[in-house]
Amino acid sequence: MNKKIFILFAVAAFAIASFTSCGKYPGYKKTDDGVYYKFHHKSGDTLMPREKSLLTLNIKYHTKIKGVDSLIFNSAHNPTPFVIGFHKTDVKGDIFSALALMHKGDSATFLLNAGTFFTKTVGQPTPPDIDSNGMIYFDIKMLDIQTPEMLQKKADEARAHESVIISDYVKANNFTSQPDTNGIYIVVEKEGTGAKLQNGMIGFVHLTISLANGKELFSTIEQQRDPIPFEYGKPFDTRGFGIITTDMKIGTKLKALIPSAFAFGDEGRRDMMNNEVVPAFSPIVYEIELMSAKTKAAYDKELADKKSKAEEDAKKAKTDEAAKISQYVKSNNISVTPTASGLYYIETQKGSGAKAEKGKKVQVNYKGYLFDGQVFDQSKGKPIEFMLGQGSVIRGWDEAISMMSEGGKAKLIIPSALAYGPDGSPGSLITPYCPLVFEVELVKVVQ
């Protein structure tokens, strides 16, 4: 049950000073602003980071937690390398001071002050189990450096190529209509017969967004979601969306090709790991069907009523949870004693392999269901992989899996305090204060 866990760098630095040997950390040298460093490989490339460069890295960092070496982040666990923009800052001895020492192709380890990293770079308090005066070890390989000039050239080429992309798409999809004055192509696939959208109305649409090459970015249909609401006349997603939904009638279904100037422009769009999702100067395709509409006043009342009911349901669920767990345990003849946290761990097969421990990467098969037997998620034969004890899964999993050895199987009864708590998991079967049952198998301890 993965949670999305991301550590973002929000600031940058430029600081290179004289280097001296340092006996405190054998094998490391130290810059004047406090960065300890040790190079493992020097590529000989002359390209180095500078203001507004875009860096592509493999990066791993770890520190001592209660005397045990603990991994905090490893980009190798992500599907793509880590990408970060390089900018100047007045923070001495931060991660960007370290990156400024590297050339393309270099690999090195840096030691940075933990307190400075979390409070100045990450922008959050140092976690309570990490010594703010301690050091974080960063293992970094500089895969690529794109200079501002390189990025500008790439943008210029993309800008010049956009008209070709649009022309090819129009031809391949047999668009016969002419673009409007904004260069937007609209093909109405079904004429609506309902009321026309007006200011002060909330429209509900099924929506698919794609690149012109067919790469799907979002779809209510594919994700089996309800139609999503938007307030007519107010900004939503892109300028192009507002243009193509102007005076739209309920029941209308259309497809539109939007030039980048009315989509994500010269910057495109990146995800929270700074990976490119929409390249700069990319036209996008909207497929929209307006399913219904209502006044904003009616919509706001509906939301308020739903919120009130949800709060009442949550309050009752909180009151009933202990009795619900007790009844489930009794009905299923479970005799084990819960842990101090309230977790029920029922071993069904003892593992004989490596022990799962905090900081190790593990692979787990699982099936999760509610007390009434409804399955809300499962691995379907493909184990999920995560770092144990890093908060990337629910607390009940971190606790339970750490009790297992490779090859072991167990049934878990997890109270909501160790799962999704008072919020539940919106959009799923997991409601507030919902205890869960899991069948888990520790397939492998990777490291």
Beta strands, then each sheet from edge to edge (+ up, - down):
strand 1: 20-21
strand 2: 29-30
strand 3: 36-41
strand 4: 53-65
strand 5: 68-74
strand 6: 82-86
strand 7: 107-113
strand 8: 135-146
strand 9: 185-190
strand 10: 201-211
strand 11: 216-219
strand 12: 228-231
strand 13: 253-258
strand 14: 269-270
strand 15: 276-278
strand 16: 284-295
strand 17: 344-349
strand 18: 361-369
strand 19: 375-378
strand 20: 384-387
strand 21: 409-414
strand 22: 436-445
sheet 1: 1+ 2- 3+ 7- 8+ 4- 5+
sheet 2: 1+ 2- 3+ 7- 8+ 4- 6+
sheet 3: 9+ 13- 16+ 10- 11+
sheet 4: 9+ 13- 16+ 10- 12+
sheet 5: 14+ 15-
sheet 6: 17+ 21- 22+ 18- 19+
sheet 7: 17+ 21- 22+ 18- 20+
end
